[in-house]
Amino acid sequence: MKNIEKIDLFNFDLEIGKQKPYISLSYQVFGQPIGSYPIIVVNHSLTGNSNVSGEKGWWNGIIGKNKAIDTNYFTVITFNIPGNGYDDVLENLIDNYRDFTVRDMARIFWEGLSFLKIEKLFAVIGGSLGGAIAWEMAVLQPDKIENLIPIATDWKATDWVIANVLIQDQILNHSDDPIVDARLHATLLYRTPEYVNQRFQRNKLDSSSILQIENWLLDHGLKLKDRYRLAAYKLMNHLLKTNDITRNRKDFLAVANTIQANIHLVAIDSDYLFIVDESRKTYFGLKNIKQNVFYHQIQSIHGHDAFLIEFNQLSDILNPILSNHKQPNYVNA
C-alpha cells in the first residue's frame, strides 16, 4: 500500500482570481524523520509522482541510502502535484485544469511545508515540470532555500514548449484514445532521433510485420493509460505552458536576483523540450548579477528523459552540492 500522507487545504485563492474550496495535498517522506535533519524537497515531472525511492521509486538511482541524495543524512519530502491522481481518489482530480498555474502549485507546496512547520530547506530539486515549480518556489520564498537545483527545465515556457503543449492538449481533447496517442507524441519529444535510430535500426518483431519502434511507442502509450488518468494528463500538460516566473512581476534578472539560494542549473545537451541554449542564456545572464550560480550539463543520447536515465552523471553533479549535509535543524520546535 502506498505510504502517503495528506494535508487538507481550504479556500485556496488561485492566481487567476478564483477560489478553490478544497485541495488535497498528498506527500511522502523518505529517509530521516522530519525534525532534525536537512530537508530536501524533490518535485516530480509531468507523469511522475511522490514515489521517488525504493523498489518502484522513479528516482531510486538517485535517492536512497548511500546514494547522491543520501537518506542516511537527509529528510526527503515529495509532494504530489494536486490532481495528478496518485492518491487514487477520483474526487481529487481536477477537471477545470486551465484554472491552475505552476505558480499555484508552488504556493500549494509552500502551504504544505508551512503545515509541517518547515521554515528552511537545504535544497529544492525538480526535473522538467518539477523544476519549473522549483523556480517558482524560490521566487515566492527567496530566503528559505539554500540550494535551488532545476534539472532539464527552464524558468519560462518558450514558444517551442507552448507549441508542444497545444499539440498535446488537442490530442487529449479530441483523440478517440487520448492518453495513448498523446504519449506517442510526447515519448518522441522526450527522446532523440539518434537514440531511436540507433536502438531500433528499422528492425521488426520476430515473425511479425510490426516494426520494433512502433511496438515500443505503443507500449509506452498503453502503460501510461493503465496507470494514469486523462484529467491528470490534461492538467500536467497545461501547467507546462504557465511556467513564467516574470508573469506580473519585473524582468527575469530583477526577479532572479532576489533568490538567495545557490542556483545550480542542470541541462541536457540533447534535450529537445527544454533546449540547452536557453539554459546557457539563463546562466550567463545570472552570472552578471550573482556569484552563486553554476551550470552543469549532462551528455546523453537520450534527450529530455536523460534525467531519469543518466544516474551516474547526475550523481556526479549532485554529490558535491549536497556533501555539506551536517546542517542545523530546519524545523521550528
N, C-alpha and C positions, 0 to 999 in steps of 0.2 A: 504494500500500500504506500502511496506517496506520502512522504513526511512533510506536509505543507502546513504552514501556519497562516492565519488570516487576520487582517486588520480591516475594520469597517469604517469607511469614510462617509460622512453625511453632508449634504448640501454643499457640494464642491462646485465652485464657480469656474466654468470653463473660459478659456481665452477669448472665445467669440462672444461672450456675454451671457450665454445660457447657464443655467444651474443644473447640475446632475444631483438628484436627491440622494442617491446611494451608489457608492463604488466599493466593490470588494477587492482589496489589495492582498494578494497571496504572496508568500515568500518562503524561502528555505534558508537554513543556516548550516554551514559546513565548517568543520574544524573546531576551533575553540569556542566556548560559550560566550555570549555577549556579556561584557562586563569589565574585562581587564586586559584584553589583547588588542593589538592594532586591527582595525576593521577595514576590509576591502569590499566594496560593492562591485559586483560584476553584472553588467546589463546584457541581456540576451539579444540575439539578432531576430530577423523577421519571423522565421518559423521555429525559433528556439523557445526555451522555457527556463524555469528556475533550476532545473536538474543539471547542474554543471559538473558534478563529481561523482565518483563511484562507478559501479559496473556499467550503467547505462547513461552516465553523465556525458553531455555533448562536448565538454572541455576536460574530460578526465585525463588527458595527456598533459594538461597544464596545472590543474588544481588537484591537490591531494598531498598525502604525507611525502615529504622529501622531494616534492615537485616545485616548479617555479613559483607558484602560489602555494606556499607550504602550509598545510593545515595544522602542522605542529606549532606554528607560531602566529597564525592569523585566524581571525574570525571572518569568514566569507559569507556575505549576505547577498542573496539573489532574489530580486523581485520579479514576479510575472507582470508583464505589461497587461494592465486590466483589459479584458476582452480577448486574451489570447487562447482561452479555452482550456488551459492546462488544469484548472481546478475541477473540470468535468461538471460544472454547474451551469446548465443551459441558461438560467436566468441572468447569469453574469456576462453573457455575450453582449456585444454592443452592435445594435442594428444601425443606429444613426452615426455611422463611423466618420462621416465628414465633419462632425461637430468637434472632433478631437484633434489635437496637435501634439507634436513632440514636446513642446513646452508644457502642455498639460500633464503629460506623463512624467516629466522631470519634477514638476511640482508635486505630483502624487507620490513619487518616490521620496521626496523630502518630507512629506506629511507622514509617510510610514516610518522614516528614520526618527522624526520627532516623537512619534508614538512610542518608539523603542528607546527613547531618551538618549539618542546618539547625537552628539554635537560636533564631532570631528571625525573625518575619515582619513585613513592612511592613503587610500587610493580609490579612485573610481575608474574601472576598466570596462570598455564596451566595444564590441565588434559590430560593424555595419550599422543597422538601426540603433543598436545598443550604444554605439559610440556617439551617435547624434544626440541621444538622450544624455550621455555623459557630458558633452559640451554644454548642453542647457543646464544641467545640474551645477556645473562650475560657474556659470554666469549668474544663476539665481542665488547661489551662496558662495561668493568668490573667496571667502576666507576660511572655509570649512573643509577643504580638500587639500591634502598635502601633495598628491601626485595624480594628475589627470592623464589617462592613457587611452586615447581614442584610436581604435585599430580599424583599418580598411573602411574609412568613413570620411566625413567632412563636416564642417560647421554649417554648411548650407546645402540645399538641394540645387544642383546645377540644372541647366536646361536638359542635359542628357538624362539625368536621373528623373526629372519631371516627365520627360517624354516616355520613358520606360514604365513609370508608374501609370501613365494614361493607358498604355497598351495593356498592362496587367489588369487595370480596372475595367476596361472594355471587355476583356476576356471573361473576367469574373462575373460580370453582369449580363453577358449575352451568350456565353457558350452553353451548349447542352451538357457538357461535362466540365464545369468551370475550374475546379481545383486541379484536375489532371492537365487540362490544356494550358492553364496559366503556368503551371510548374514546368511544362516542356520549354516554354519561352524563357522562364527565369533560370532554369538549370543551364541553358546555353550561355546566358548572360553572366552567370557566376563562374563559368569556366572559360577556356580559351580554345580557338581553333587548333592551336598547336597540340594541346592536350588531347582533344577529341581525335584528331587525325592520327596522332602517334599511338593512341591506345587501341583504336578500332580498325584502322587500315582497311576499311571497306569490307571487312570480313562478315560472313553470315553465321548464324547459329548452326550448329550441327544438324544436318538433314532438314534444313529449313530454308525458305526463301527470305526469311526476315533478317535484316541486317542487324548486327550487334548494336550499332549506335541507336537504331530505332527501339530495340528491346530495352536498352539501358535508359533511354529517356522515358519511355512508357512506365518502366519500373519505378523511376523516381516519382512520376506523377501519381501512380497508384498507391505507393507507400505513403505519400503525403495525404492523399484522400482518406486513407484508412485511419489516420491519427489526427487530422486537422479539420476544423470547422470552416465553412465558407465565410461566415460572418467574421471570424478571426482573421482570415486571409485578407478580406477586403479592408479591414481596419489597419492591419500592419502595413500593407502595401500603401494605403493612403498616408500613413504617418510619414513615410519617407519624403513625400513632396512638401511637407510642412516644416521641414528642417531648415531653420534660419535663425541664428542667434541675434541677428541685427534687426529682425522684424519689430517695427515700432520702437526701435532703440537707435543709438548712434551707429556710426560706421564700424566695421569689423575691428580695426585696430583699437579704437576707443573702447569698445565693449570687451575685447580680449585682454586689454591692458589692466582691467580691474581684477582679473583672475590672479590670485596669489599662488596657486599651485604650480609646481613644476609640470610643464606640459611636454609630454613625450608623444610625438606624432609617429604612428606606425603605419607605413604604406606598403602596398604590394606592387611590385614592378609590373605585373601583368594584369592588374585589376581593370576590368572593363566597365565597372559600375562607378566606383569612386577612383577616378584615374589618378595616377601618381603625380602628374604635372600640377594638379590642383593642390595636393598635399605639399609639394615643394613651394608653390606660391605662398601658401599659408605659412610655412616655416620661415622663408626668407623675409616675409612681411613682419612676422613676430620678432625675428632676430634684431630688427631695427629698433625695437622698443623694449625688449625683455631679454634678460640674460639667461633665465631658467627655462629655456625652450630647446628641445632636442628632436632630431629627426632620425628615424630608424627605417630601414627598408628590408622587406622580405623578398628574396629572389625565388620565384616559383613559376612553374609551367601551369599551375592550377588556377590562376586567376583569382577572382574575388574570394572564392572559398578557401584560399590558402591559409587563412587564419584559423580554419577548422582542420587543417591537414598538416601544416609545417610546424609541428610542435617543437622540434629541436631548435629551429631558428627563432621561434617566438620565445622559447625558454631562455635562449641566449640573450635576447633583448630584455626580458623581464627580470632575470636574476640580479643584475647589478642595481636595477632600480629599487627592487624590493628587499635588498640584502640588509638594509638598516631596519630590522624588524623589532628591535628592543625599544619600544616606544612607551610613553606613559599611557595611563588609562584614557580611553577616548569616550567614555560614557560618564554621564553625571551620576554620582552616587545617590 
